[in-house]
């Protein structure tokens, strides 16, 4: 059989297998979703169960209230589980759509004897930039970490700081710095988005020496937050967020009056919430608000804090009924905020540092759109476009600003068309006046 025919046959089998796998995955997810949550049946069963149980609980009004709240929580968790499963299904389908067109390329690599390059983590990629000068250290380090099939570094220990560690082999040529010099260098490196990974590694290189120092500890927590933002892999992001949160919690325990400790603990609680269910997500949101308020009390001139509070207020103002009900069940109160409160905090950040960020201008514009103050929305959209794009967040906010501008333009055209329609006189009335 000719080589090309073999190639086409193999490719056809692989594509067919991928299609069958996709179909099976789709059926499994749909079936799982239906099993997990058939809402009408679930609610009807809940009503029957409620009617039977309440007959036995009429003697205790307080007990009935507790049972009712527990059932509300179960229903909300089921709804959240349904939404989570649908999001996972969409993500896996998107991944398959991206992978299937590349099957031929992978097949060519295999037939040509090429080695497929696996995706590697930012940590692993950074290590390859520097040559190893101490084979003995590298050998010792191999007992602590192992590389997974996808090329990610994972740990064989259970402590919170062991995964994706910085290889000790590269510490042999790193200059031992005094604490004040180290902190200055770390802060200077972090100003540039491209150097945040180097800043993180520098802190890890000195972790054993300065891990008890508060100024070092909150910066290390902040650096894990930076790595969360830089990473594109879900497992890595979750890893960095969890370690950073643990370090932040340790920092605020040791220095409860340090505003930076509260600031970065709050930020990392927000990052961790991205991987939690609805109940833990709301709990993380509660911690975020609590420690953000403490940080503002201790650092009243820090614009970043008001930007974060503005985002919190804006998100709370957009909460769904289910999320508000869940929060009320957990904490006894419904979280409340308004667009006006969010706008106040965004403008406070701008007052403290004019031109603070593209994101801050973007959220100010969003608030003015919600308040139907289009002229002010236009103003801050234009200011946002004047700022340079430095970070990934800047780039995303820049795109969002352009969407806001397009929406404002459509509203303007629609309003102008409506005004013209209202000003047109009826034909017979015009003839009568002539």
VMD Tcl script that draws the C-alpha trace (Angstrom):
set ca {
  {0.00 0.00 0.00}
  {1.43 3.45 -0.95}
  {2.67 5.66 1.87}
  {0.12 8.40 1.12}
  {-2.76 5.87 1.23}
  {-1.58 4.61 4.62}
  {-1.38 8.18 5.85}
  {-4.92 8.98 4.69}
  {-6.27 5.76 6.21}
  {-4.66 6.44 9.58}
  {-5.85 10.04 9.54}
  {-9.38 8.93 8.72}
  {-9.37 6.47 11.62}
  {-8.09 9.13 14.01}
  {-10.65 11.73 12.93}
  {-13.43 9.13 13.10}
  {-12.31 8.14 16.59}
  {-12.24 11.78 17.65}
  {-15.77 12.24 16.30}
  {-17.05 9.18 18.18}
  {-15.30 10.40 21.35}
  {-16.91 13.82 20.98}
  {-20.34 12.25 20.49}
  {-19.81 10.00 23.52}
  {-18.64 12.96 25.60}
  {-21.67 14.99 24.56}
  {-24.07 12.15 25.41}
  {-22.36 11.54 28.74}
  {-22.54 15.24 29.72}
  {-26.18 15.60 28.63}
  {-27.12 12.40 30.43}
  {-25.19 13.49 33.50}
  {-26.87 16.88 33.46}
  {-30.32 15.33 33.17}
  {-29.56 12.94 36.00}
  {-28.09 15.71 38.11}
  {-30.93 18.18 37.75}
  {-34.37 17.66 36.23}
  {-35.72 20.89 37.68}
  {-39.51 20.38 37.41}
  {-39.33 16.86 38.86}
  {-36.87 17.98 41.50}
  {-39.12 20.81 42.63}
  {-42.24 18.63 42.62}
  {-40.50 15.96 44.71}
  {-39.30 18.71 47.01}
  {-42.88 19.92 47.49}
  {-44.12 16.41 48.28}
  {-41.27 15.86 50.70}
  {-41.94 19.26 52.23}
  {-45.63 18.54 52.80}
  {-44.91 15.17 54.46}
  {-42.11 16.43 56.65}
  {-43.76 19.65 57.84}
  {-46.62 17.61 59.32}
  {-44.11 16.10 61.74}
  {-42.42 19.44 62.45}
  {-45.41 21.67 63.30}
  {-44.46 21.47 66.96}
  {-41.20 23.34 66.32}
  {-41.37 26.50 64.23}
  {-37.63 27.05 64.60}
  {-36.85 23.51 63.36}
  {-39.10 23.97 60.35}
  {-37.30 27.18 59.44}
  {-33.92 25.42 59.60}
  {-35.17 22.56 57.41}
  {-36.57 25.03 54.89}
  {-33.26 26.91 54.67}
  {-31.41 23.61 54.24}
  {-33.67 22.65 51.34}
  {-33.19 26.07 49.75}
  {-29.44 25.55 49.94}
  {-29.72 22.10 48.35}
  {-31.80 23.47 45.46}
  {-29.35 26.31 44.85}
  {-26.41 23.89 44.92}
  {-28.16 21.68 42.34}
  {-28.77 24.66 40.08}
  {-25.13 25.71 40.41}
  {-23.98 22.16 39.65}
  {-26.07 22.19 36.48}
  {-24.48 25.47 35.34}
  {-20.99 24.18 36.18}
  {-21.51 20.98 34.19}
  {-22.69 22.95 31.17}
  {-19.62 25.21 31.35}
  {-17.33 22.15 31.57}
  {-19.04 20.61 28.55}
  {-18.63 23.81 26.51}
  {-14.95 23.98 27.45}
  {-14.29 20.35 26.48}
  {-16.10 20.76 23.16}
  {-14.07 23.89 22.45}
  {-10.88 21.97 23.21}
  {-11.85 19.14 20.86}
  {-12.70 21.62 18.09}
  {-9.23 23.10 18.41}
  {-7.50 19.72 18.57}
  {-9.15 17.80 15.73}
  {-7.88 20.07 12.90}
  {-4.35 19.50 14.18}
  {-4.52 15.69 13.94}
  {-2.95 15.67 10.50}
  {-0.07 17.82 11.70}
  {0.55 15.50 14.64}
  {0.35 12.49 12.36}
  {2.93 14.01 10.02}
  {5.24 14.59 12.95}
  {4.91 10.97 14.05}
  {5.43 9.54 10.57}
  {8.39 11.83 10.01}
  {10.02 10.71 13.24}
  {9.72 14.12 14.86}
  {9.33 14.61 18.57}
  {6.13 16.39 19.57}
  {6.83 19.33 21.87}
  {4.58 19.20 24.91}
  {3.12 22.29 26.47}
  {5.15 23.39 29.47}
  {4.37 25.57 32.40}
  {5.76 29.10 32.78}
  {7.87 27.82 35.68}
  {9.37 25.01 33.63}
  {9.93 27.28 30.63}
  {11.78 29.78 32.80}
  {14.11 27.12 34.12}
  {15.16 26.10 30.62}
  {16.37 29.62 29.95}
  {19.20 29.22 32.44}
  {21.91 26.52 32.18}
  {22.22 24.06 35.05}
  {25.60 24.34 36.74}
  {25.17 21.87 39.60}
  {24.27 18.31 38.51}
  {24.24 17.09 42.11}
  {21.56 19.62 43.07}
  {19.49 18.68 40.04}
  {19.73 15.01 41.01}
  {18.56 15.74 44.54}
  {15.68 17.81 43.24}
  {14.37 14.97 41.10}
  {13.18 13.19 44.23}
  {10.93 16.14 45.06}
  {9.24 16.74 41.74}
  {8.07 14.79 38.70}
  {6.97 15.90 35.25}
  {3.47 14.99 34.15}
  {2.50 13.81 30.65}
  {1.51 17.32 29.63}
  {4.91 18.67 30.58}
  {3.83 20.32 33.84}
  {5.91 20.08 36.97}
  {4.03 18.44 39.83}
  {5.06 17.61 43.38}
  {5.13 14.30 45.20}
  {4.55 15.86 48.61}
  {1.36 17.12 50.23}
  {2.50 20.48 51.59}
  {0.91 23.54 50.08}
  {4.12 25.01 48.64}
  {5.61 21.97 46.93}
  {3.98 21.96 43.47}
  {5.77 23.72 40.62}
  {8.81 24.51 42.82}
  {11.79 26.53 41.70}
  {14.63 24.13 41.05}
  {17.43 24.50 43.60}
  {19.91 23.77 40.80}
  {19.59 27.35 39.64}
  {20.25 28.83 43.06}
  {23.95 28.06 42.83}
  {24.73 31.18 40.81}
  {22.11 33.45 42.42}
  {23.63 36.15 44.58}
  {22.49 36.06 48.18}
  {20.87 39.44 48.79}
  {20.08 41.31 51.97}
  {16.37 41.64 52.69}
  {16.03 45.35 51.88}
  {18.01 45.00 48.63}
  {15.99 41.93 47.65}
  {12.64 43.66 48.24}
  {13.68 46.72 46.23}
  {14.80 44.54 43.33}
  {11.60 42.47 43.42}
  {9.38 45.57 43.41}
  {11.39 47.12 40.58}
  {11.18 43.98 38.44}
  {7.44 43.65 39.01}
  {6.72 47.06 37.46}
  {7.23 45.47 34.03}
  {4.74 42.74 33.15}
  {7.46 40.75 31.34}
  {9.59 40.60 34.51}
  {6.95 39.39 36.96}
  {8.01 35.78 36.50}
  {11.63 36.67 37.25}
  {10.46 38.56 40.34}
  {8.59 35.44 41.48}
  {11.65 33.23 40.97}
  {13.87 35.64 42.86}
  {11.54 35.46 45.86}
  {11.45 31.67 45.67}
  {15.27 31.59 45.59}
  {15.32 33.34 48.97}
  {12.27 31.68 50.49}
  {14.14 29.52 53.00}
  {16.12 32.49 54.32}
  {13.35 35.10 54.65}
  {10.11 33.11 54.96}
  {9.51 34.48 58.48}
  {9.80 38.12 57.40}
  {6.39 39.79 56.93}
  {7.52 42.15 54.15}
  {8.88 39.15 52.28}
  {5.85 36.97 53.00}
  {3.16 39.27 51.58}
  {5.30 39.90 48.49}
  {5.61 36.15 47.98}
  {1.81 35.85 48.22}
  {1.51 38.70 45.72}
  {3.97 36.92 43.38}
  {1.81 33.78 43.42}
  {-1.07 36.02 42.42}
  {1.07 37.33 39.54}
  {1.77 33.77 38.40}
  {-1.96 33.06 38.53}
  {-2.52 35.95 36.12}
  {0.34 34.90 33.82}
  {-0.61 31.22 33.59}
  {-2.97 29.97 30.89}
  {-3.43 26.46 32.30}
  {-6.38 25.88 34.63}
  {-4.57 23.51 36.97}
  {-1.61 25.85 37.28}
  {-3.88 28.82 37.98}
  {-5.66 26.87 40.70}
  {-2.31 25.79 42.15}
  {-0.90 29.33 42.31}
  {-4.14 30.76 43.73}
  {-4.36 28.20 46.54}
  {-0.72 28.57 47.59}
  {-0.96 32.35 47.46}
  {-4.11 32.33 49.60}
  {-2.39 30.11 52.17}
  {0.61 32.45 52.31}
  {-1.70 35.47 52.58}
  {-3.57 33.89 55.46}
  {-0.26 33.21 57.22}
  {0.76 36.83 56.66}
  {-2.40 38.40 58.16}
  {-2.17 36.04 61.14}
  {1.34 37.25 61.90}
  {0.77 40.92 61.01}
  {-2.91 41.83 61.44}
  {-2.14 45.56 61.16}
  {-0.29 45.35 57.84}
  {-2.54 46.63 55.06}
  {-0.60 44.89 52.28}
  {-1.19 41.52 53.93}
  {-4.95 42.12 53.96}
  {-4.87 43.46 50.40}
  {-3.21 40.43 48.82}
  {-5.12 37.95 50.94}
  {-8.34 39.54 49.65}
  {-7.09 39.39 46.05}
  {-6.11 35.73 46.33}
  {-9.47 34.86 47.91}
  {-10.99 36.29 44.73}
  {-8.72 34.17 42.54}
  {-9.51 30.98 44.50}
  {-13.26 31.64 44.16}
  {-12.96 31.08 40.40}
  {-12.55 27.33 41.03}
  {-15.15 26.90 43.77}
  {-18.80 25.91 43.85}
  {-21.45 28.51 44.53}
  {-21.33 28.12 48.33}
  {-17.52 28.44 48.59}
  {-17.53 31.17 45.94}
  {-19.84 33.29 48.10}
  {-17.75 32.49 51.18}
  {-14.61 33.70 49.36}
  {-16.50 36.81 48.33}
  {-17.35 37.44 51.97}
  {-13.65 37.12 52.93}
  {-12.69 39.37 50.02}
  {-14.95 42.17 51.22}
  {-13.93 41.82 54.87}
  {-10.18 42.03 54.24}
  {-10.52 44.65 51.52}
  {-12.25 46.95 54.02}
  {-9.46 46.35 56.54}
  {-6.84 47.11 53.89}
  {-8.59 50.40 53.01}
  {-8.55 51.42 56.67}
  {-4.81 50.72 56.86}
  {-3.86 52.03 53.37}
  {-6.36 54.83 52.63}
  {-4.19 56.32 49.85}
  {-3.79 53.14 47.78}
  {-5.78 53.50 44.47}
  {-5.70 49.76 43.76}
  {-7.91 49.15 46.79}
  {-10.64 51.50 45.54}
  {-10.46 49.93 42.09}
  {-10.99 46.49 43.68}
  {-13.85 47.77 45.84}
  {-15.43 49.36 42.79}
  {-15.33 46.04 40.97}
  {-16.81 44.27 43.99}
  {-19.67 46.78 44.23}
  {-20.31 46.59 40.49}
  {-20.42 42.77 40.52}
  {-22.71 42.69 43.56}
  {-25.09 45.11 41.85}
  {-25.33 42.56 39.01}
  {-25.89 39.46 41.18}
  {-28.70 37.12 40.14}
  {-31.58 36.25 42.44}
  {-30.14 32.76 43.04}
  {-26.75 34.14 44.11}
  {-28.33 36.70 46.45}
  {-30.58 34.04 47.98}
  {-27.60 31.74 48.50}
  {-25.62 34.50 50.21}
  {-28.58 35.29 52.47}
  {-28.87 31.61 53.44}
  {-25.16 31.42 54.32}
  {-24.60 34.75 56.05}
  {-28.09 35.84 57.07}
  {-28.06 38.93 54.87}
  {-28.41 39.66 51.19}
  {-25.31 41.41 49.78}
  {-26.28 44.76 48.37}
  {-24.53 47.49 46.46}
  {-25.32 49.92 43.68}
  {-23.76 51.16 40.48}
  {-23.47 54.60 42.15}
  {-21.32 53.09 44.92}
  {-19.13 51.30 42.37}
  {-18.70 54.53 40.40}
  {-17.70 56.42 43.55}
  {-14.85 53.96 44.20}
  {-13.60 53.97 40.59}
  {-13.54 57.77 40.62}
  {-11.70 57.70 43.97}
  {-8.96 55.57 42.39}
  {-8.75 58.10 39.52}
  {-8.57 60.96 42.03}
  {-5.67 59.36 43.90}
  {-3.79 58.49 40.70}
  {-5.02 60.14 37.48}
  {-4.88 57.74 34.54}
  {-4.68 54.81 36.96}
  {-5.49 52.09 34.41}
  {-7.41 51.22 31.24}
  {-9.58 48.89 33.33}
  {-10.56 51.63 35.77}
  {-11.63 53.93 32.92}
  {-13.52 51.06 31.32}
  {-15.53 50.38 34.49}
  {-16.24 54.10 34.96}
  {-17.65 54.14 31.42}
  {-19.75 51.03 32.17}
  {-21.20 52.68 35.26}
  {-22.15 55.80 33.30}
  {-23.78 53.64 30.60}
  {-25.86 51.88 33.28}
  {-26.82 55.27 34.70}
  {-27.76 56.46 31.17}
  {-25.21 59.28 31.23}
  {-23.81 58.75 27.75}
  {-21.71 61.91 27.53}
  {-19.64 60.93 30.57}
  {-19.40 57.37 29.23}
  {-17.98 58.74 25.94}
  {-15.49 60.85 27.88}
  {-14.00 57.96 29.84}
  {-13.97 55.63 26.83}
  {-11.84 58.19 24.99}
  {-9.54 58.55 28.01}
  {-9.13 54.76 28.13}
  {-8.08 54.65 24.47}
  {-5.33 57.20 25.17}
  {-3.60 54.98 27.75}
  {-0.91 52.52 26.60}
  {-1.65 48.79 26.61}
  {0.87 47.23 29.00}
  {-0.74 44.17 30.58}
  {-3.07 41.42 29.44}
  {-5.82 43.04 31.51}
  {-5.21 46.32 29.66}
  {-5.66 44.53 26.34}
  {-8.95 42.93 27.41}
  {-10.23 46.21 28.82}
  {-9.29 48.00 25.60}
  {-11.46 45.55 23.63}
  {-14.32 46.06 26.07}
  {-14.03 49.85 25.68}
  {-14.41 49.48 21.90}
  {-17.57 47.43 22.47}
  {-18.95 50.15 24.73}
  {-18.21 52.77 22.07}
  {-20.01 50.69 19.41}
  {-23.02 50.36 21.72}
  {-23.05 54.12 22.37}
  {-22.92 54.80 18.63}
  {-25.91 52.51 18.01}
  {-27.84 54.22 20.78}
  {-27.04 57.61 19.29}
  {-28.23 56.57 15.82}
  {-31.38 55.04 17.25}
  {-32.11 58.15 19.32}
  {-31.55 60.42 16.31}
  {-33.82 58.28 14.15}
  {-36.52 58.36 16.80}
  {-36.30 62.13 17.13}
  {-36.58 62.56 13.36}
  {-39.65 60.34 13.31}
  {-41.33 62.36 16.05}
  {-40.60 65.66 14.23}
  {-42.10 64.57 10.88}
  {-45.47 66.24 10.39}
  {-48.46 64.31 9.01}
  {-48.90 64.96 5.28}
  {-52.46 66.20 5.50}
  {-51.56 68.61 8.32}
  {-48.70 70.07 6.26}
  {-51.02 70.58 3.28}
  {-53.59 72.25 5.47}
  {-51.06 74.79 6.83}
  {-49.69 75.54 3.36}
}
mol new
graphics top color blue
foreach p $ca { graphics top sphere $p radius 0.5 }
foreach p [lrange $ca 0 end-1] q [lrange $ca 1 end] { graphics top cylinder $p $q radius 0.2 }
display resetview
